Amino acid sequence: MEFKVKPALTAKFNMPLDLSQTELTLHMTDGKEKTVPFIQLQEYGIVTNYQNGDTITKQTEGMKNGTLLVKFTHELSQTTIPVSIAFFDEVKQKSPTHILVTMQDDKTQKIQLEGNKFRYRLETEGSIKAMAIYDNDNKLADGVFEDGYNSWKFALKGVAVGDDYTGWKFENYFVDLDTSADTSAVASFTLDTSLVPKQYAVGEALQLDNLNISLKTEKGSSQRLNGWAECRNRGFAASVENGHRFTAKEAGKQTITISVGDHQQTFQVEVKDYAS
């Protein structure tokens, strides 16, 4: 005899063993072959060392490194064909229920969370005091504002999920802020010049294309401007224009001032005159 259809080769611990899809090809004494489904195997004197429907645990006799050897034996001839079935723990993940947003004036709003989504978008104006992520009434973690992304992050790694679950659906959740409706004046800002070239040769052009700005509005909103085009559209200006070509007279340290209204920030570049 031989397998025509093997039983499922993977299964979950603490669940009934399912051998029902098994089909065997039997070689009969008259030289013919016959396909026999699992439900009829006993009629042909074929038994298994584990019964269909047995609950299999990590303590089941014969379990070795998560694998169980199931044997199909023809009792009369003592012919046996084995099949290895790998077992694993059932993955049961939990999702938090909501994120609570607290504004500077202590007004709150809830963001209801969906099971298969970890990133959310919040249209808002004004300053946000805090955010926290919850499982019903149980606060799981406070949010951390990531200035470079204008986003709040909630980390659940290491947060207890409960005995009935194997883990959280996602380790991290995010709320991206959309404050584009807030066009109030800039109250303060910081520069992100990490992607702006700081070394130039005489004749090369100042490159501000990748200058990013994080700002606070007079209404308290946090905003992130990515690239000089967005910065200019918000009213920012540079003491040295983007694209300006440095001359020999400008060799040395040059201070670039970025300003809007009465607010300004600076950074330095260096211009080298390789001809001198």
BELWO-V797802 format. One record per residue. PHI is phi in whole degrees, 0 to 359 (none if undefined). OMEGA is omega as a letter, one per 40 degrees, with the letter a starting at -180 (NA if undefined). NEAR is the number of other C-alpha atoms within 10 Angstrom. Layout:
PHI_OMEGA_NEAR, PHI_OMEGA_NEAR
This chain:
none_a_17, 204_i_15, 284_i_17, 265_i_14, 228_i_14, 278_i_15, 293_i_19, 305_a_16, 271_i_14, 229_a_14, 203_a_18, 259_i_17, 298_i_19, 65_i_16, 236_a_15, 297_i_15, 293_a_19, 244_i_17, 253_a_20, 293_a_14, 277_a_12, 295_i_17, 228_i_20, 246_i_20, 263_a_15, 258_i_17, 262_a_13, 281_a_10, 294_i_7, 273_i_6, 89_i_8, 273_i_8, 251_a_12, 220_i_12, 268_a_15, 236_i_17, 286_a_15, 304_a_18, 298_a_13, 254_a_12, 298_a_18, 296_i_12, 297_a_9, 254_i_12, 74_a_12, 252_a_20, 234_i_17, 238_i_18, 282_i_11, 234_a_16, 272_i_13, 302_a_14, 96_i_12, 299_i_14, 278_a_15, 258_i_19, 240_i_17, 292_a_17, 265_i_9, 302_i_13, 301_a_9, 97_i_12, 291_a_16, 222_i_12, 54_i_9, 80_a_15, 237_i_17, 239_i_22, 265_i_15, 262_a_19, 249_i_17, 257_a_22, 237_i_19, 273_a_18, 298_a_14, 292_a_9, 266_a_9, 59_i_9, 275_a_12, 231_i_16, 236_a_13, 261_i_15, 215_a_15, 267_i_15, 243_a_17, 267_a_18, 248_i_21, 216_i_14, 288_i_14, 292_i_13, 273_i_10, 236_a_11, 261_a_14, 246_i_17, 246_i_19, 295_a_22, 266_a_17, 198_i_19, 243_i_27, 259_a_18, 257_i_20, 245_i_17, 279_a_18, 298_i_13, 273_i_10, 73_i_11, 289_a_10, 234_i_14, 212_a_13, 256_i_14, 252_i_15, 286_a_12, 263_i_18, 258_a_13, 302_a_12, 252_a_9, 227_a_12, 242_a_16, 239_a_15, 230_a_17, 236_a_12, 235_i_13, 276_a_11, 205_i_16, 229_i_20, 100_a_18, 275_i_17, 263_a_19, 282_a_13, 196_i_17, 223_i_22, 214_a_19, 253_a_26, 231_i_18, 245_a_15, 56_a_11, 270_a_9, 266_i_10, 286_a_14, 267_a_19, 195_i_18, 279_i_18, 280_i_21, 241_a_15, 281_i_19, 256_a_12, 301_a_14, 294_a_14, 244_a_15, 51_a_20, 216_i_22, 257_a_21, 242_i_22, 236_a_21, 258_a_17, 254_i_20, 298_a_13, 88_i_9, 278_a_12, 301_a_12, 252_a_18, 107_a_10, 295_a_7, 276_a_9, 233_i_14, 267_i_15, 168_i_20, 280_i_19, 303_i_18, 226_i_17, 282_a_14, 230_i_13, 236_a_20, 225_i_20, 236_i_20, 273_a_17, 270_i_20, 249_a_18, 249_a_18, 297_i_13, 288_i_10, 273_i_18, 253_i_13, 295_a_14, 297_i_14, 286_i_22, 265_i_16, 196_i_17, 202_i_20, 231_a_15, 261_i_16, 244_a_17, 256_a_15, 299_a_10, 255_i_13, 264_i_15, 301_a_15, 249_a_16, 242_a_13, 223_i_19, 258_i_18, 305_a_18, 98_i_14, 275_a_15, 261_i_15, 298_a_21, 244_i_18, 253_a_20, 305_a_17, 258_i_16, 284_i_20, 244_a_23, 228_i_22, 252_a_19, 222_i_20, 244_i_19, 269_i_20, 296_i_16, 279_i_15, 99_a_19, 289_i_24, 264_i_27, 225_i_23, 237_i_23, 253_a_21, 253_i_17, 95_a_16, 294_i_20, 298_i_15, 295_i_16, 296_i_20, 295_i_13, 297_i_10, 271_i_14, 103_a_12, 281_i_18, 226_i_18, 241_i_17, 294_i_11, 240_a_16, 295_i_13, 301_a_14, 94_i_12, 299_i_13, 265_a_16, 287_i_20, 254_i_15, 299_i_15, 293_a_9, 260_i_14, 299_a_16, 112_a_15, 284_i_13, 234_i_15, 264_i_13, 257_a_16, 254_i_14, 252_a_20, 220_i_16, 208_a_19, 57_i_11, 266_a_8, 254_i_12, 210_i_16, 222_a_14, 229_i_13, 210_a_13, 245_i_13, 233_i_15, 238_i_15, 249_a_23, 249_i_19, 256_a_16, 286_a_9, 275_a_7, 271_NA_5
